[in-house]
């Protein structure tokens, strides 16, 4: 198991000397050529989370996932043997997109017995095999066994479905490493009530991860979300997280508990007091196995004031755990050097009362407000970085995960370029 103790001396950043402490070059967020290199070196060669097993609960359940960063669309489906598989969403006849409804670029989901192409009615079973060709005798020596759907590496960790476009990639559990191992046993399967948000953001994908990977900004950017007295207190004392951990290329940050629930009710807004909920989620913790004790990677400092942990699984999955007993995911899907799709999913234990449901809905709405505040700064940042008037920026000790992310991407890009040059 990875070492989760606080460093004995020095800053958090200084525990990882390969990162350095100098300014970080943000040209990687505006250079089109670098973005193209990222597409090849990172997104076509690492494990990408595309959803959870609850999205394909029974035989024939499927959903599609658009991956413009890799110029492809995928079908994720549960077969008759209960296995979950992934395929490129392309018919083997003339390359038409196989599964779509009214708009080819929109993601879809459903249940079926087979996949039938809209163009010429070629059919494929749930295991990807070609089973029917319209007017088959018109073709020349065509063996259906040679024209099944193109498969994609697909593996499951704790109910999360991952794909990898590199057939030679290391196994998923090996890639996720010790940080993921330390999360095993968390009751993900109990939290099946999902609130989802999706937005197109006018910034490089790494900039939004940067925004969520530090809490240095919280007392300033989010001060209007707290009561006036609490906001002034936070501004006066600043912010410092409880713990940081790198298990390259992945990382995590652990933070205090804020207002979940507050020791003093006057710290929060009236609606939060009434519904017993807020940004940190419903105050009433669900009574389920797996929360006491928590897996070792969560709240590694075992701090009494712990409130949330944010795990950054490279390249584009953020997994957050909250002390009141729920979790959420962020995904950042690049569409261009200066644009990406942001997806957020909040997972709760299904509510058993109207009050519990309202508490979840308040948490979801409050989260959305915070996320929009973070997103609001990104297009302004992108517009100024684009001019390259300033390219190097100093990062403080609380911005350790940002420094690590940009280095990890750079390492992947360099390694791929070096391999291509040989």
C-alpha positions as CSV (number, residue, x, y, z in Angstrom):
1,X,0.0,0.0,0.0
2,X,1.2,3.5,-0.8
3,X,2.5,5.7,2.0
4,X,-0.2,8.1,3.2
5,X,1.6,9.9,6.0
6,X,2.3,13.6,6.1
7,X,6.0,14.5,5.2
8,X,8.2,14.9,8.2
9,X,9.8,18.1,7.0
10,X,9.7,20.6,4.2
11,X,6.8,21.5,1.9
12,X,4.6,19.0,0.1
13,X,6.1,19.9,-3.3
14,X,9.7,19.4,-2.0
15,X,8.8,15.8,-1.3
16,X,8.7,15.2,-5.0
17,X,12.0,16.8,-6.2
18,X,11.5,15.7,-9.9
19,X,8.7,18.3,-10.1
20,X,10.9,21.2,-9.2
21,X,9.6,24.4,-7.6
22,X,10.1,26.9,-10.5
23,X,7.4,28.5,-12.7
24,X,5.4,26.2,-14.9
25,X,5.1,26.7,-18.7
26,X,1.5,26.9,-19.8
27,X,2.2,26.9,-23.5
28,X,0.9,23.3,-23.3
29,X,-2.6,24.8,-23.0
30,X,-2.6,27.0,-26.1
31,X,-0.3,25.3,-28.6
32,X,-2.3,23.4,-31.3
33,X,0.7,21.2,-32.2
34,X,1.0,20.2,-28.5
35,X,-2.7,19.4,-28.4
36,X,-2.3,17.1,-31.4
37,X,0.6,15.4,-29.6
38,X,-1.6,15.0,-26.5
39,X,-4.3,13.3,-28.5
40,X,-1.8,10.6,-29.7
41,X,0.3,10.2,-26.6
42,X,-2.3,10.5,-23.9
43,X,-5.9,10.0,-25.0
44,X,-5.1,7.1,-27.4
45,X,-2.8,5.3,-25.0
46,X,-4.3,5.6,-21.5
47,X,-7.3,4.1,-19.7
48,X,-10.4,6.4,-20.0
49,X,-13.4,6.0,-17.8
50,X,-16.6,6.1,-19.9
51,X,-19.2,5.3,-17.2
52,X,-20.4,2.8,-14.6
53,X,-21.8,-0.7,-14.8
54,X,-25.3,0.6,-13.7
55,X,-25.7,2.1,-17.1
56,X,-25.7,-1.4,-18.7
57,X,-27.7,-3.3,-16.1
58,X,-29.0,-6.2,-18.2
59,X,-28.3,-8.2,-21.4
60,X,-28.5,-5.9,-24.4
61,X,-28.2,-2.7,-22.4
62,X,-25.9,-0.3,-24.2
63,X,-24.7,3.3,-24.5
64,X,-22.5,5.2,-26.9
65,X,-19.6,7.5,-26.0
66,X,-18.3,10.2,-28.3
67,X,-14.5,10.6,-28.2
68,X,-13.7,13.5,-30.6
69,X,-10.2,13.7,-29.0
70,X,-9.6,10.3,-30.6
71,X,-11.8,10.8,-33.7
72,X,-14.1,7.9,-32.7
73,X,-17.3,6.9,-31.2
74,X,-17.7,3.8,-29.0
75,X,-20.5,1.4,-28.2
76,X,-20.5,0.0,-24.6
77,X,-22.8,-3.1,-24.3
78,X,-23.5,-6.0,-22.0
79,X,-23.6,-9.3,-23.9
80,X,-25.6,-12.4,-23.4
81,X,-22.7,-13.8,-21.3
82,X,-23.1,-10.7,-19.0
83,X,-19.7,-9.4,-20.0
84,X,-19.4,-5.7,-20.8
85,X,-17.6,-5.0,-24.1
86,X,-16.6,-1.9,-26.1
87,X,-16.6,-1.5,-29.9
88,X,-15.9,1.2,-32.3
89,X,-19.3,2.5,-33.4
90,X,-18.7,1.9,-37.1
91,X,-20.3,-0.5,-39.6
92,X,-17.8,-2.7,-41.4
93,X,-19.6,-2.2,-44.8
94,X,-19.1,1.4,-45.7
95,X,-18.1,3.1,-42.4
96,X,-21.5,4.5,-41.4
97,X,-22.0,5.2,-37.7
98,X,-23.8,2.1,-36.5
99,X,-25.7,3.3,-33.4
100,X,-27.3,6.8,-33.4
101,X,-30.8,8.3,-33.4
102,X,-31.7,11.7,-34.8
103,X,-28.4,13.4,-34.6
104,X,-25.2,11.5,-35.5
105,X,-23.1,13.4,-32.9
106,X,-25.4,12.9,-30.0
107,X,-24.8,10.1,-27.5
108,X,-27.6,7.5,-27.1
109,X,-28.5,4.6,-24.8
110,X,-31.0,1.8,-24.7
111,X,-31.5,-2.0,-24.9
112,X,-31.5,-4.2,-28.0
113,X,-31.0,-7.7,-29.2
114,X,-28.7,-6.7,-32.0
115,X,-27.3,-3.7,-33.8
116,X,-28.6,-2.9,-37.3
117,X,-27.0,-0.3,-39.6
118,X,-29.4,2.3,-40.8
119,X,-27.7,2.5,-44.2
120,X,-27.7,-1.1,-45.6
121,X,-29.1,-3.2,-42.7
122,X,-26.0,-5.1,-41.8
123,X,-26.5,-6.7,-38.4
124,X,-24.2,-7.4,-35.5
125,X,-24.8,-9.4,-32.3
126,X,-24.1,-8.2,-28.8
127,X,-20.6,-9.8,-29.0
128,X,-19.8,-7.8,-32.1
129,X,-20.1,-10.6,-34.6
130,X,-21.5,-9.9,-38.0
131,X,-24.7,-12.0,-38.4
132,X,-26.5,-10.7,-41.4
133,X,-25.6,-9.1,-44.8
134,X,-28.4,-7.7,-47.0
135,X,-28.2,-9.5,-50.4
136,X,-25.1,-11.4,-49.2
137,X,-24.7,-13.3,-52.5
138,X,-23.9,-10.0,-54.3
139,X,-20.5,-9.9,-52.5
140,X,-17.3,-11.6,-53.5
141,X,-16.0,-14.4,-51.3
142,X,-17.0,-12.4,-48.2
143,X,-16.6,-14.3,-44.9
144,X,-18.8,-12.8,-42.1
145,X,-16.3,-14.0,-39.5
146,X,-13.8,-11.4,-40.9
147,X,-16.1,-8.4,-40.6
148,X,-17.2,-8.2,-37.0
149,X,-17.2,-4.9,-35.1
150,X,-13.7,-3.6,-34.1
151,X,-13.2,-4.2,-30.4
152,X,-11.7,-1.9,-27.9
153,X,-9.9,-2.9,-24.6
154,X,-12.5,-2.7,-21.9
155,X,-12.0,-3.5,-18.2
156,X,-13.8,-2.8,-14.9
157,X,-12.6,-1.4,-11.6
158,X,-15.0,-1.1,-8.7
159,X,-17.9,-0.8,-11.1
160,X,-16.3,1.9,-13.3
161,X,-16.0,1.0,-17.0
162,X,-12.7,1.9,-18.6
163,X,-11.6,1.6,-22.2
164,X,-8.2,1.9,-23.8
165,X,-7.6,2.4,-27.5
166,X,-4.1,0.9,-27.2
167,X,-4.3,-2.9,-27.5
168,X,-0.9,-3.2,-25.9
169,X,-1.6,-1.2,-22.8
170,X,-0.9,-2.6,-19.3
171,X,-3.9,-4.0,-17.4
172,X,-6.2,-1.4,-15.8
173,X,-5.5,-2.2,-12.2
174,X,-1.8,-2.0,-12.8
175,X,-2.3,1.4,-14.5
176,X,-4.5,2.8,-11.6
177,X,-1.9,1.8,-9.1
178,X,-1.8,2.1,-5.3
179,X,-4.2,5.1,-5.0
180,X,-7.0,3.1,-6.6
181,X,-6.2,0.0,-4.6
182,X,-6.6,2.1,-1.4
183,X,-10.1,3.0,-2.5
184,X,-11.4,-0.6,-3.0
185,X,-14.3,-1.5,-0.8
186,X,-16.0,1.9,-0.9
187,X,-19.8,1.3,-1.4
188,X,-20.0,2.7,-5.0
189,X,-22.6,0.1,-5.8
190,X,-25.0,1.5,-3.1
191,X,-25.0,5.0,-4.6
192,X,-27.2,4.7,-7.6
193,X,-29.1,7.9,-7.5
194,X,-27.4,10.1,-10.1
195,X,-27.6,13.9,-10.8
196,X,-25.7,14.8,-14.0
197,X,-24.5,18.0,-15.6
198,X,-22.7,18.6,-18.9
199,X,-21.3,21.8,-20.4
200,X,-19.1,23.0,-23.3
201,X,-16.2,25.0,-21.8
202,X,-14.1,27.4,-23.8
203,X,-10.7,26.4,-22.4
204,X,-8.1,23.8,-22.6
205,X,-9.0,20.6,-20.7
206,X,-6.1,20.9,-18.3
207,X,-7.2,24.3,-17.0
208,X,-10.4,23.0,-15.6
209,X,-8.6,20.1,-13.8
210,X,-6.3,22.8,-12.4
211,X,-9.3,24.7,-11.1
212,X,-10.5,21.7,-9.1
213,X,-7.1,20.4,-8.0
214,X,-6.5,23.1,-5.5
215,X,-8.5,24.9,-2.8
216,X,-6.3,28.0,-2.7
217,X,-9.0,29.8,-4.7
218,X,-11.9,28.8,-2.5
219,X,-12.0,31.7,0.0
220,X,-11.9,34.2,-2.8
221,X,-13.9,32.8,-5.7
222,X,-16.6,31.1,-3.7
223,X,-17.0,33.7,-0.9
224,X,-20.5,34.6,-1.9
225,X,-21.7,31.0,-1.4
226,X,-21.0,31.3,2.4
227,X,-22.5,33.6,4.9
228,X,-20.8,37.0,5.1
229,X,-19.3,36.2,8.5
230,X,-17.9,32.9,7.4
231,X,-16.6,34.3,4.1
232,X,-14.7,37.0,6.0
233,X,-13.2,34.4,8.3
234,X,-12.0,32.3,5.4
235,X,-10.5,35.3,3.7
236,X,-8.7,36.3,6.9
237,X,-7.1,32.9,7.6
238,X,-6.7,31.6,4.0
239,X,-6.9,27.9,3.2
240,X,-4.6,24.9,3.5
241,X,-5.5,21.3,2.7
242,X,-4.9,18.4,5.0
243,X,-2.9,16.1,2.7
244,X,-1.5,15.6,-0.8
245,X,-0.4,12.4,-2.4
246,X,1.2,11.6,-5.8
247,X,1.3,8.2,-7.3
248,X,2.3,9.3,-10.8
249,X,0.6,9.8,-13.1
250,X,-2.3,10.0,-10.6
251,X,-2.7,12.2,-7.5
252,X,-5.0,13.3,-4.7
253,X,-5.7,16.1,-2.3
254,X,-7.5,15.8,1.0
255,X,-9.4,18.7,2.6
256,X,-11.2,19.8,5.8
257,X,-14.9,19.4,6.2
258,X,-16.2,23.0,5.9
259,X,-20.0,23.0,6.6
260,X,-21.1,19.3,6.7
261,X,-22.8,19.7,9.1
262,X,-21.8,23.0,10.7
263,X,-20.9,23.2,14.3
264,X,-22.7,26.6,14.4
265,X,-26.0,26.8,12.3
266,X,-25.4,30.5,11.7
267,X,-22.5,29.6,9.5
268,X,-24.8,28.5,6.7
269,X,-27.8,29.8,4.8
270,X,-31.4,29.3,6.0
271,X,-32.3,26.9,3.2
272,X,-29.3,24.7,4.1
273,X,-30.5,24.6,7.8
274,X,-34.0,23.7,6.7
275,X,-33.0,20.9,4.3
276,X,-29.9,19.8,6.2
277,X,-27.8,19.9,3.1
278,X,-25.4,22.1,1.1
279,X,-22.2,21.9,-1.0
280,X,-20.8,19.0,1.1
281,X,-24.0,17.0,0.6
282,X,-26.9,15.9,2.8
283,X,-25.9,16.2,6.5
284,X,-27.5,12.9,7.4
285,X,-25.1,10.1,6.6
286,X,-26.6,7.0,5.0
287,X,-26.5,3.8,7.1
288,X,-24.7,1.4,4.7
289,X,-21.6,-0.8,4.9
290,X,-18.3,0.5,3.6
291,X,-18.4,4.0,5.2
292,X,-17.2,3.0,8.6
293,X,-14.3,2.5,8.5
294,X,-13.5,4.1,5.2
295,X,-10.9,2.5,2.8
296,X,-7.3,3.6,3.7
297,X,-6.8,6.0,0.8
298,X,-9.7,8.2,1.9
299,X,-8.8,10.8,4.6
300,X,-5.3,9.4,4.7
301,X,-4.3,11.8,7.5
302,X,-7.3,10.5,9.5
303,X,-8.0,14.1,10.5
304,X,-11.1,14.7,12.6
305,X,-12.0,17.8,10.5
306,X,-11.8,15.9,7.2
307,X,-14.6,16.7,4.6
308,X,-13.6,15.7,1.1
309,X,-10.9,13.9,-1.0
310,X,-10.3,14.6,-4.6
311,X,-8.5,11.9,-6.6
312,X,-7.1,12.8,-10.1
313,X,-6.9,9.6,-12.2
314,X,-4.9,10.5,-15.2
315,X,-5.7,11.8,-17.7
316,X,-9.3,13.2,-17.2
317,X,-11.2,11.6,-14.3
318,X,-11.7,13.3,-11.0
319,X,-13.2,11.2,-8.3
320,X,-14.4,13.1,-5.1
321,X,-15.4,11.5,-1.8
322,X,-17.5,13.5,0.7
323,X,-17.6,12.9,4.4
324,X,-21.4,12.8,4.6
325,X,-21.4,9.6,2.5
326,X,-21.6,10.3,-1.3
327,X,-19.3,10.8,-4.2
328,X,-19.1,12.6,-7.5
329,X,-17.1,12.4,-10.7
330,X,-15.8,15.0,-13.2
331,X,-14.7,14.2,-16.7
332,X,-12.9,16.6,-19.1
333,X,-13.2,15.5,-22.8
334,X,-11.1,17.7,-25.1
335,X,-12.6,18.8,-28.4
336,X,-9.9,21.3,-29.4
337,X,-6.9,23.0,-27.9
338,X,-9.1,25.6,-26.4
339,X,-12.4,23.7,-25.9
340,X,-13.6,20.7,-24.0
341,X,-16.8,19.0,-22.7
342,X,-17.1,19.0,-18.9
343,X,-19.3,16.3,-17.4
344,X,-20.3,16.0,-13.7
345,X,-22.1,13.1,-12.0
346,X,-23.2,13.2,-8.4
347,X,-23.9,9.8,-6.8
348,X,-26.1,9.3,-3.7
349,X,-27.8,6.4,-1.9
350,X,-31.4,6.5,-3.2
351,X,-33.6,8.7,-1.0
352,X,-36.3,7.0,1.1
353,X,-38.2,10.2,2.1
354,X,-39.1,13.4,0.4
355,X,-36.9,15.3,2.8
356,X,-33.9,13.2,1.9
357,X,-34.6,13.7,-1.8
358,X,-34.8,17.5,-1.3
359,X,-31.5,17.4,0.5
360,X,-29.9,15.6,-2.4
361,X,-31.3,18.1,-4.9
362,X,-30.1,21.1,-2.9
363,X,-26.6,19.5,-2.9
364,X,-26.7,19.0,-6.6
365,X,-27.9,22.6,-7.3
366,X,-25.3,24.1,-4.9
367,X,-22.6,22.0,-6.6
368,X,-23.6,23.4,-10.0
369,X,-23.3,26.9,-8.7
370,X,-19.8,26.3,-7.5
371,X,-18.8,24.6,-10.7
372,X,-20.1,27.4,-12.8
373,X,-18.0,29.9,-10.7
374,X,-14.9,27.8,-11.4
375,X,-15.8,27.5,-15.1
376,X,-16.4,31.3,-15.4
377,X,-12.7,32.0,-14.9
378,X,-11.5,29.6,-17.5
379,X,-12.4,31.3,-20.8
380,X,-10.8,34.5,-19.4
381,X,-7.7,32.5,-18.6
382,X,-7.6,30.9,-22.0
383,X,-8.0,34.2,-23.8
384,X,-5.0,35.7,-22.1
385,X,-2.8,32.6,-22.3
386,X,-3.4,32.5,-26.1
387,X,-1.5,35.8,-26.6
388,X,1.6,34.2,-24.9
389,X,2.6,37.5,-23.4
390,X,3.3,35.5,-20.3
391,X,3.9,31.8,-20.5
392,X,5.6,30.8,-17.2
393,X,3.6,31.0,-14.0
394,X,4.7,30.5,-10.3
395,X,2.7,27.8,-8.5
396,X,2.6,27.6,-4.7
397,X,2.8,24.5,-2.5
398,X,-1.0,24.1,-2.5
399,X,-0.9,23.9,-6.3
400,X,1.2,20.7,-6.2
401,X,-1.3,18.7,-8.2
402,X,-1.3,21.3,-11.0
403,X,2.5,21.2,-11.3
404,X,2.2,17.4,-11.4
405,X,-0.5,17.2,-14.0
406,X,1.4,19.4,-16.5
407,X,4.6,17.4,-16.0
408,X,2.7,14.1,-16.4
409,X,1.2,15.2,-19.7
410,X,4.6,16.4,-20.8
411,X,6.2,13.1,-19.9
412,X,3.7,11.2,-22.0
413,X,4.1,13.5,-24.9
414,X,7.9,13.3,-24.8
415,X,8.0,9.5,-24.4
416,X,5.7,9.1,-27.4
417,X,7.7,11.5,-29.5
418,X,11.0,9.7,-28.6
419,X,9.5,6.3,-29.5
420,X,8.2,7.6,-32.8
421,X,11.7,9.0,-33.6
422,X,13.4,5.6,-33.2
